[in-house]
Amino acid sequence: MVLSFRTTLDAMEWEKQCLAEKVPGRLIPLPREISAGCGLAWRMLPEEFEQWQNRLDPARYDQAAAVEQ
């Protein structure tokens, strides 16, 4: 799964929050067409997304998308 962000600042704030709360995943570069224009996305395994989905604020990211590994 990748979570895309509207801005680079949004992505960096997300990373800081996730690291503090021990949310699995990492920030990765993606083509701007996929990552809502900022070029960064948070990558996590689908099962991790399912586990954490209820505790993640969907207003903080642009969209979630499944990608091939």
Secondary structure as the mmCIF struct_conf table of DSSP 4:
data_model
#
loop_
_struct_conf.conf_type_id
_struct_conf.id
_struct_conf.beg_label_comp_id
_struct_conf.beg_label_asym_id
_struct_conf.beg_label_seq_id
_struct_conf.end_label_comp_id
_struct_conf.end_label_asym_id
_struct_conf.end_label_seq_id
STRN STRN1 VAL A 2 SER A 4
BEND BEND1 ARG A 6 THR A 7
HELX_RH_AL_P HELX_RH_AL_P1 THR A 8 GLU A 21
TURN_TY1_P TURN_TY1_P1 LYS A 22 LYS A 22
STRN STRN2 ARG A 26 PRO A 29
TURN_TY1_P TURN_TY1_P2 ARG A 32 GLY A 37
BEND BEND2 CYS A 38 GLY A 39
STRN STRN3 LEU A 40 ARG A 43
HELX_RH_AL_P HELX_RH_AL_P2 PRO A 46 TRP A 52
HELX_RH_3T_P HELX_RH_3T_P1 GLN A 53 ARG A 55
BEND BEND3 LEU A 56 LEU A 56
HELX_RH_3T_P HELX_RH_3T_P2 PRO A 58 ARG A 60
BEND BEND4 TYR A 61 ASP A 62
STRN STRN4 GLN A 63 ALA A 65
#
